[in-house]
Amino acid sequence: MGTKAVFLLLALLSFSAVSLRSALAENEEDPGLVMNFYKDTCPQAEDIIKEQVKLLYKRHKNTAFSWLRNIFHDCAVQSCDASLLLDSTRKTLSEKEMDRSFGMRNFRYIENIKEAVERECPGVVSCADILVLSGRDGVVALGGPYIPLKTGRRDGRKSRAEILEQYLPDHNDSMSVVLERFAAIGIDAPGLVALLGLSYYYWSISSGSHSVGRTHCVKLVHRLYPEVDPALNPDHVPHMLHKCPDAIPDPKAVQYVRNDRGTPMVLDNNYYRNILDNKGLMMVDHQLATDKRTRPYVKKMAKSQDYFFKEFSRAITLLSENNPLTGTKGEIRKVCNLANKLHDKS
């Protein structure tokens, strides 16, 4: 072997060794999402979040719906990085202020939880993890299953308001579009059926996320005026007309219909029985119960709450692990509504 060839081989081996060391170091620095990520740095973190959720839920029952809904609105839009929580700035609009976030509220309670965690472990626990874990604990408060979730997310530095509509389905979208949006983040048809209410920012959460919460009249009057949608159960229509007496309701008015009149404050499978009986409030509820790609799962969840909980837990897990920032990416925000750069200037 010639001298040049030997030098070339040695150079290649040296480069490979450096690359390997770099990759190993990077893996050590970034374990990704893991169970009990804070066991050494803030061992009380998950307990603090759980206790805060219990305390806030006891005072304000509707907070659990908001926390659960936060998971979809944040994690489905490109990354699970708490970009949803950022306030508007002079240069960028907040995701919270977009039409697709209609009806979302109670963000201040996330700040309450963050403050409690910061008192124990300053600068350690991300808002992204608080958002996900508060949603998980909100499910339990509503009577749903406990879902073990990984942690280790870091916070993004910018709003994604400008691309929101590319990720969050609209309540008037076809079932094909809705299925496609969910499939893009790894959630299949049964997962979609279980998570449906989370995807429709207009609604508070219901079984399938739609069994709890309520729908504002703004989002369902098109099924009542100028003529009642014949697909609606006629026995259900008088109640809807009573709750939504105006063809053009005031979006700021307290005018809404409960998604599930039977068990409105419980995360259960009653929603599926309702939509099979044509009592769904939104057009997408009707599509879910009639489309051949989703109807079998609606019927199965209507019969079995265990099956609903299993698919719901699986889908929430997939959603919570959608493209997170980990390792040295992003930051750990000091407050959840401002990136650190802006917080430090204030």
The 8 nearest C-alpha neighbors of each residue, nearest first, counted from 0:
[[1, 4, 5, 2, 3, 6, 8, 7],
 [0, 2, 4, 3, 5, 6, 7, 8],
 [1, 3, 5, 4, 6, 0, 7, 8],
 [4, 2, 6, 5, 1, 7, 0, 8],
 [3, 5, 7, 1, 2, 6, 8, 0],
 [6, 4, 8, 2, 7, 3, 9, 1],
 [5, 7, 9, 3, 4, 8, 10, 2],
 [8, 6, 4, 10, 5, 9, 3, 11],
 [9, 7, 11, 5, 10, 6, 4, 12],
 [10, 8, 12, 6, 11, 7, 13, 5],
 [9, 11, 7, 13, 8, 12, 6, 14],
 [10, 12, 14, 8, 9, 13, 15, 7],
 [13, 11, 15, 9, 14, 10, 16, 8],
 [12, 14, 10, 16, 11, 15, 9, 17],
 [15, 13, 11, 17, 12, 16, 10, 18],
 [14, 16, 18, 12, 13, 17, 19, 11],
 [15, 17, 19, 13, 18, 14, 12, 20],
 [18, 16, 20, 14, 19, 15, 21, 13],
 [17, 19, 21, 15, 16, 20, 22, 14],
 [18, 20, 16, 22, 21, 17, 15, 23],
 [21, 19, 23, 17, 22, 18, 24, 16],
 [20, 22, 18, 24, 19, 23, 17, 25],
 [21, 23, 25, 19, 24, 20, 18, 26],
 [24, 22, 26, 20, 25, 21, 19, 27],
 [25, 23, 27, 21, 26, 22, 20, 28],
 [24, 26, 22, 28, 27, 23, 29, 21],
 [27, 25, 29, 23, 28, 24, 30, 22],
 [26, 28, 24, 25, 29, 30, 23, 22],
 [29, 27, 25, 26, 326, 24, 30, 327],
 [30, 28, 326, 26, 31, 27, 25, 325],
 [29, 31, 26, 27, 28, 32, 326, 33],
 [32, 30, 29, 325, 33, 151, 326, 152],
 [31, 33, 151, 150, 149, 30, 152, 34],
 [34, 32, 149, 36, 150, 35, 31, 151],
 [33, 35, 149, 36, 150, 148, 32, 147],
 [36, 34, 38, 37, 33, 150, 149, 42],
 [35, 37, 150, 151, 34, 33, 38, 149],
 [38, 36, 41, 40, 35, 39, 42, 44],
 [39, 37, 42, 35, 36, 41, 40, 43],
 [40, 38, 37, 42, 41, 36, 35, 43],
 [39, 41, 37, 38, 42, 123, 120, 36],
 [42, 40, 37, 44, 43, 39, 38, 120],
 [41, 43, 38, 37, 44, 39, 40, 45],
 [42, 44, 46, 41, 45, 47, 38, 119],
 [45, 43, 47, 46, 41, 42, 48, 116],
 [44, 46, 48, 47, 43, 49, 132, 42],
 [47, 45, 49, 43, 48, 44, 50, 42],
 [48, 46, 50, 44, 45, 49, 43, 51],
 [47, 49, 45, 51, 46, 50, 52, 112],
 [48, 50, 46, 52, 47, 51, 136, 45],
 [51, 49, 53, 47, 52, 48, 46, 54],
 [52, 50, 54, 48, 53, 49, 55, 112],
 [51, 53, 49, 55, 50, 54, 56, 48],
 [54, 52, 50, 56, 51, 55, 57, 49],
 [53, 55, 51, 57, 52, 56, 50, 58],
 [54, 56, 58, 52, 57, 53, 59, 51],
 [57, 55, 60, 59, 53, 58, 54, 52],
 [56, 58, 54, 55, 59, 53, 60, 52],
 [59, 57, 55, 56, 60, 54, 53, 62],
 [60, 58, 56, 61, 57, 55, 62, 63],
 [59, 61, 56, 62, 57, 58, 63, 55],
 [62, 60, 63, 64, 59, 65, 56, 212],
 [61, 63, 65, 64, 60, 59, 56, 66],
 [64, 62, 137, 66, 65, 61, 67, 56],
 [65, 63, 67, 204, 62, 61, 66, 203],
 [64, 66, 62, 68, 63, 67, 69, 104],
 [67, 65, 134, 69, 63, 68, 64, 133],
 [68, 66, 134, 64, 69, 65, 70, 63],
 [67, 69, 65, 197, 70, 66, 71, 204],
 [70, 68, 66, 72, 67, 71, 73, 65],
 [71, 69, 68, 73, 72, 74, 67, 131],
 [70, 72, 74, 75, 73, 69, 197, 68],
 [73, 71, 69, 70, 75, 74, 68, 76],
 [72, 74, 83, 70, 71, 75, 79, 76],
 [73, 75, 79, 78, 71, 76, 70, 72],
 [76, 74, 71, 73, 72, 77, 166, 78],
 [75, 77, 166, 74, 78, 73, 163, 72],
 [76, 78, 75, 74, 322, 79, 166, 321],
 [79, 77, 322, 74, 323, 80, 76, 321],
 [78, 80, 74, 323, 73, 321, 81, 322],
 [79, 81, 154, 127, 155, 78, 82, 323],
 [82, 80, 127, 83, 84, 154, 73, 126],
 [81, 83, 158, 84, 80, 85, 155, 157],
 [84, 82, 81, 73, 94, 85, 95, 158],
 [83, 85, 336, 82, 81, 335, 86, 95],
 [86, 84, 336, 337, 82, 83, 93, 158],
 [87, 85, 93, 336, 337, 84, 88, 92],
 [86, 88, 93, 92, 91, 85, 89, 90],
 [89, 87, 91, 90, 92, 86, 93, 85],
 [90, 88, 91, 87, 92, 86, 93, 341],
 [89, 91, 88, 92, 87, 93, 158, 157],
 [92, 90, 88, 87, 89, 93, 158, 160],
 [93, 91, 87, 160, 88, 94, 158, 90],
 [92, 94, 87, 86, 95, 96, 158, 160],
 [93, 95, 160, 83, 96, 97, 158, 159],
 [94, 96, 93, 100, 97, 83, 84, 103],
 [97, 95, 94, 93, 100, 98, 92, 101],
 [96, 98, 99, 100, 94, 95, 160, 101],
 [99, 97, 101, 100, 96, 95, 201, 200],
 [98, 100, 97, 101, 200, 201, 164, 167],
 [101, 99, 98, 200, 97, 95, 103, 102],
 [102, 100, 98, 201, 99, 103, 200, 97],
 [103, 101, 201, 100, 104, 202, 200, 203],
 [104, 102, 101, 100, 65, 95, 105, 200],
 [103, 105, 106, 102, 65, 107, 62, 95],
 [106, 104, 107, 108, 62, 65, 103, 109],
 [105, 107, 108, 109, 104, 110, 84, 65],
 [108, 106, 110, 105, 109, 111, 104, 112],
 [107, 109, 111, 110, 106, 105, 112, 55],
 [108, 110, 112, 111, 107, 106, 113, 130],
 [109, 111, 113, 107, 108, 112, 114, 335],
 [112, 110, 108, 114, 109, 113, 115, 107],
 [113, 111, 109, 115, 110, 114, 51, 48],
 [112, 114, 110, 116, 115, 111, 117, 109],
 [115, 113, 117, 111, 112, 116, 110, 118],
 [114, 116, 112, 118, 113, 117, 111, 119],
 [115, 117, 113, 119, 118, 114, 120, 112],
 [118, 116, 121, 120, 114, 119, 115, 113],
 [119, 117, 115, 116, 120, 121, 114, 113],
 [118, 120, 117, 116, 121, 115, 41, 43],
 [121, 119, 117, 118, 123, 41, 116, 122],
 [122, 120, 117, 123, 118, 119, 116, 124],
 [121, 123, 331, 124, 333, 120, 117, 332],
 [122, 124, 121, 120, 125, 331, 40, 41],
 [125, 123, 122, 331, 126, 128, 116, 120],
 [126, 124, 331, 127, 128, 153, 154, 129],
 [125, 127, 129, 128, 335, 130, 81, 154],
 [126, 128, 81, 80, 130, 125, 129, 154],
 [129, 127, 131, 125, 130, 126, 152, 132],
 [130, 128, 126, 132, 127, 131, 133, 125],
 [129, 131, 127, 128, 133, 132, 126, 134],
 [130, 132, 128, 134, 129, 133, 70, 135],
 [131, 133, 135, 129, 134, 130, 128, 136],
 [134, 132, 136, 135, 130, 131, 129, 137],
 [133, 135, 67, 66, 137, 131, 132, 136],
 [134, 136, 132, 138, 133, 137, 131, 146],
 [137, 135, 133, 139, 138, 134, 49, 132],
 [136, 138, 63, 134, 140, 139, 135, 133],
 [139, 137, 143, 141, 135, 136, 140, 134],
 [138, 140, 143, 142, 136, 141, 137, 144],
 [141, 139, 137, 138, 142, 136, 63, 143],
 [142, 140, 265, 138, 139, 266, 143, 137],
 [143, 141, 139, 140, 266, 265, 138, 144],
 [142, 144, 139, 138, 266, 141, 145, 267],
 [145, 143, 139, 146, 308, 138, 142, 312],
 [144, 146, 139, 147, 143, 135, 138, 136],
 [145, 147, 312, 148, 144, 135, 316, 315],
 [148, 146, 145, 149, 34, 316, 135, 312],
 [149, 147, 146, 316, 150, 34, 132, 319],
 [148, 150, 34, 33, 32, 35, 147, 151],
 [151, 149, 32, 36, 33, 152, 34, 128],
 [150, 152, 32, 36, 325, 33, 31, 153],
 [153, 151, 325, 324, 128, 323, 150, 127],
 [152, 154, 324, 125, 325, 330, 329, 331],
 [155, 153, 80, 330, 329, 331, 127, 81],
 [154, 156, 329, 80, 82, 157, 81, 330],
 [155, 157, 338, 329, 154, 82, 158, 330],
 [158, 156, 155, 82, 159, 85, 338, 91],
 [157, 159, 82, 160, 93, 94, 85, 83],
 [158, 160, 161, 162, 163, 94, 157, 82],
 [159, 161, 94, 163, 162, 158, 93, 92],
 [160, 162, 159, 163, 164, 92, 158, 94],
 [163, 161, 165, 160, 164, 159, 166, 76],
 [164, 162, 160, 165, 166, 161, 167, 159],
 [165, 163, 166, 167, 162, 168, 99, 161],
 [164, 166, 163, 162, 167, 168, 76, 180],
 [165, 167, 164, 76, 163, 168, 180, 75],
 [168, 166, 164, 163, 165, 198, 169, 76],
 [169, 167, 177, 166, 170, 172, 198, 199],
 [168, 170, 172, 171, 167, 199, 99, 164],
 [169, 171, 172, 283, 199, 168, 282, 281],
 [172, 170, 169, 173, 282, 283, 168, 281],
 [173, 171, 169, 170, 176, 174, 168, 177],
 [174, 172, 175, 176, 177, 171, 283, 286],
 [173, 175, 177, 176, 178, 172, 286, 287],
 [176, 174, 178, 173, 177, 179, 172, 180],
 [175, 177, 179, 173, 174, 178, 172, 180],
 [176, 178, 174, 180, 179, 175, 168, 181],
 [179, 177, 175, 181, 176, 180, 174, 182],
 [178, 180, 176, 182, 177, 181, 175, 183],
 [181, 179, 177, 183, 182, 178, 176, 166],
 [180, 182, 186, 178, 183, 179, 184, 177],
 [181, 183, 185, 186, 179, 184, 180, 187],
 [184, 182, 180, 181, 185, 179, 186, 178],
 [185, 183, 182, 181, 186, 321, 180, 75],
 [186, 184, 182, 183, 187, 181, 317, 318],
 [185, 187, 182, 181, 190, 184, 314, 191],
 [186, 188, 190, 182, 189, 191, 185, 181],
 [187, 189, 191, 190, 192, 293, 178, 186],
 [190, 188, 192, 191, 187, 296, 193, 310],
 [191, 189, 314, 193, 187, 188, 192, 186],
 [190, 192, 188, 194, 189, 193, 195, 187],
 [191, 193, 189, 195, 190, 194, 207, 188],
 [192, 194, 207, 311, 190, 191, 195, 310],
 [195, 193, 207, 191, 197, 192, 196, 208],
 [194, 196, 207, 192, 197, 198, 191, 193],
 [195, 197, 208, 209, 204, 205, 198, 199],
 [198, 196, 68, 195, 194, 199, 71, 208],
 [199, 197, 196, 195, 200, 71, 167, 168],
 [198, 200, 201, 196, 197, 202, 170, 169],
 [199, 201, 100, 202, 99, 198, 101, 197],
 [202, 200, 199, 101, 102, 100, 203, 214],
 [203, 201, 214, 200, 199, 204, 213, 196],
 [202, 204, 212, 213, 64, 205, 214, 201],
 [205, 203, 208, 209, 212, 196, 64, 211],
 [209, 208, 210, 206, 204, 211, 196, 207],
 [210, 207, 205, 208, 209, 266, 270, 267],
 [206, 208, 193, 194, 209, 195, 205, 196],
 [205, 207, 206, 209, 204, 196, 210, 194],
 [205, 208, 210, 206, 196, 204, 207, 211],
 [206, 205, 211, 209, 270, 259, 208, 266],
 [210, 212, 205, 263, 264, 209, 204, 265],
 [213, 211, 203, 204, 205, 258, 263, 257],
 [212, 214, 257, 258, 203, 256, 202, 255],
 [215, 213, 202, 255, 256, 258, 257, 216],
 [214, 216, 255, 217, 218, 254, 256, 213],
 [215, 217, 255, 218, 219, 243, 254, 220],
 [218, 216, 215, 219, 248, 220, 250, 247],
 [217, 219, 216, 215, 220, 214, 201, 221],
 [218, 220, 216, 221, 222, 217, 281, 280],
 [221, 219, 223, 222, 216, 224, 217, 246],
 [220, 222, 219, 223, 224, 218, 225, 246],
 [221, 223, 228, 220, 227, 219, 224, 226],
 [224, 222, 227, 220, 221, 226, 228, 225],
 [225, 223, 226, 221, 246, 220, 227, 222],
 [224, 226, 223, 227, 246, 221, 222, 220],
 [227, 225, 224, 223, 228, 222, 221, 229],
 [226, 228, 223, 222, 224, 229, 225, 231],
 [227, 229, 222, 230, 231, 223, 226, 221],
 [230, 228, 231, 227, 232, 233, 226, 222],
 [229, 231, 228, 232, 277, 285, 227, 233],
 [232, 230, 277, 229, 228, 233, 278, 236],
 [231, 233, 277, 235, 234, 278, 230, 236],
 [234, 232, 236, 235, 231, 237, 229, 230],
 [233, 235, 232, 236, 237, 238, 231, 278],
 [234, 236, 233, 232, 238, 237, 278, 239],
 [235, 237, 239, 233, 238, 234, 240, 232],
 [238, 236, 240, 239, 235, 241, 234, 233],
 [239, 237, 241, 236, 240, 235, 242, 234],
 [238, 240, 236, 242, 241, 237, 243, 256],
 [241, 239, 243, 237, 244, 242, 238, 236],
 [240, 242, 238, 239, 243, 244, 237, 236],
 [241, 243, 239, 240, 244, 256, 238, 255],
 [244, 242, 240, 241, 216, 245, 239, 254],
 [245, 243, 240, 241, 242, 246, 248, 239],
 [246, 244, 248, 247, 243, 220, 240, 216],
 [245, 247, 224, 220, 248, 244, 225, 243],
 [248, 246, 245, 249, 217, 220, 216, 250],
 [249, 247, 245, 217, 250, 246, 216, 243],
 [248, 250, 252, 251, 247, 217, 254, 253],
 [251, 249, 252, 248, 217, 215, 216, 253],
 [252, 250, 249, 253, 254, 248, 102, 217],
 [251, 253, 249, 250, 254, 248, 255, 215],
 [254, 252, 255, 251, 215, 250, 249, 216],
 [255, 253, 252, 216, 215, 243, 242, 256],
 [254, 256, 215, 216, 214, 213, 242, 253],
 [257, 255, 214, 213, 242, 258, 215, 239],
 [258, 256, 213, 259, 260, 212, 214, 263],
 [259, 257, 213, 212, 210, 209, 256, 214],
 [258, 260, 263, 210, 257, 261, 262, 270],
 [261, 259, 263, 257, 262, 258, 256, 210],
 [260, 262, 259, 263, 269, 210, 264, 270],
 [261, 263, 265, 264, 260, 259, 210, 211],
 [264, 262, 211, 259, 260, 265, 261, 212],
 [265, 263, 211, 262, 141, 212, 266, 210],
 [266, 264, 141, 262, 211, 263, 142, 267],
 [265, 267, 206, 141, 143, 142, 210, 211],
 [268, 266, 206, 269, 265, 210, 304, 143],
 [267, 269, 270, 304, 206, 301, 271, 300],
 [268, 270, 272, 271, 267, 210, 273, 301],
 [271, 269, 210, 273, 268, 206, 272, 259],
 [270, 272, 301, 273, 274, 269, 297, 268],
 [271, 273, 301, 275, 269, 270, 274, 276],
 [274, 272, 270, 276, 278, 271, 275, 279],
 [273, 275, 279, 277, 278, 276, 271, 272],
 [274, 276, 272, 277, 273, 288, 271, 278],
 [275, 277, 273, 274, 278, 272, 232, 279],
 [278, 276, 274, 232, 231, 275, 279, 273],
 [279, 277, 274, 273, 276, 232, 231, 280],
 [278, 280, 274, 284, 277, 281, 285, 273],
 [281, 279, 278, 219, 284, 282, 258, 214],
 [282, 280, 284, 283, 279, 219, 285, 170],
 [283, 281, 285, 284, 286, 280, 171, 170],
 [282, 284, 286, 281, 285, 287, 170, 171],
 [285, 283, 279, 287, 281, 282, 286, 274],
 [284, 286, 282, 288, 283, 287, 279, 289],
 [287, 285, 283, 289, 288, 284, 290, 282],
 [286, 288, 284, 285, 289, 293, 290, 283],
 [287, 289, 294, 285, 286, 275, 274, 290],
 [288, 290, 286, 294, 287, 291, 285, 293],
 [291, 289, 292, 286, 293, 294, 287, 288],
 [290, 292, 294, 293, 289, 295, 288, 287],
 [293, 291, 290, 294, 188, 295, 296, 287],
 [292, 294, 290, 296, 291, 295, 287, 188],
 [293, 295, 288, 297, 291, 296, 289, 290],
 [296, 294, 298, 297, 293, 299, 291, 292],
 [295, 297, 299, 298, 294, 293, 189, 300],
 [296, 298, 294, 300, 299, 295, 271, 301],
 [299, 297, 301, 295, 296, 300, 294, 302],
 [298, 300, 296, 302, 301, 297, 303, 295],
 [301, 299, 307, 303, 297, 302, 298, 306],
 [300, 302, 271, 298, 272, 299, 268, 303],
 [303, 301, 299, 300, 298, 304, 268, 272],
 [302, 304, 300, 306, 305, 301, 299, 307],
 [303, 305, 307, 306, 268, 300, 308, 267],
 [306, 304, 308, 303, 307, 309, 300, 310],
 [305, 307, 309, 303, 304, 308, 300, 310],
 [306, 308, 304, 300, 310, 305, 309, 311],
 [307, 309, 311, 305, 306, 310, 312, 304],
 [310, 308, 306, 312, 307, 311, 305, 313],
 [311, 309, 313, 307, 312, 308, 190, 314],
 [310, 312, 308, 193, 314, 313, 309, 307],
 [313, 311, 315, 309, 310, 314, 308, 146],
 [312, 314, 310, 316, 311, 315, 309, 317],
 [313, 315, 190, 317, 311, 316, 312, 310],
 [316, 314, 318, 312, 317, 313, 319, 311],
 [315, 317, 319, 313, 314, 318, 312, 320],
 [318, 316, 314, 320, 315, 319, 313, 321],
 [317, 319, 315, 321, 316, 320, 314, 74],
 [318, 320, 316, 317, 321, 315, 74, 79],
 [321, 319, 317, 318, 322, 323, 316, 79],
 [320, 322, 318, 319, 323, 78, 79, 74],
 [321, 323, 78, 320, 79, 324, 77, 74],
 [324, 322, 79, 78, 321, 152, 80, 325],
 [323, 325, 153, 328, 152, 329, 80, 322],
 [326, 324, 152, 153, 31, 328, 323, 327],
 [327, 325, 29, 328, 28, 31, 30, 324],
 [326, 328, 325, 329, 29, 330, 28, 324],
 [329, 327, 324, 325, 326, 330, 153, 155],
 [328, 330, 155, 154, 153, 324, 327, 156],
 [331, 329, 154, 153, 332, 328, 155, 156],
 [330, 332, 125, 154, 153, 122, 333, 123],
 [333, 331, 334, 339, 330, 335, 338, 125],
 [332, 334, 339, 122, 331, 335, 342, 338],
 [335, 333, 332, 336, 337, 110, 113, 342],
 [334, 336, 126, 337, 332, 84, 110, 333],
 [335, 337, 85, 84, 86, 334, 338, 110],
 [338, 336, 85, 335, 342, 334, 341, 339],
 [337, 339, 156, 340, 341, 332, 342, 336],
 [340, 338, 342, 341, 332, 343, 337, 333],
 [339, 341, 343, 338, 342, 344, 337, 156],
 [342, 340, 344, 339, 343, 338, 337, 345],
 [343, 341, 339, 345, 344, 340, 337, 338],
 [342, 344, 340, 341, 345, 339, 338, 333],
 [345, 343, 341, 342, 340, 339, 338, 337],
 [344, 342, 343, 341, 340, 339, 337, 338]]
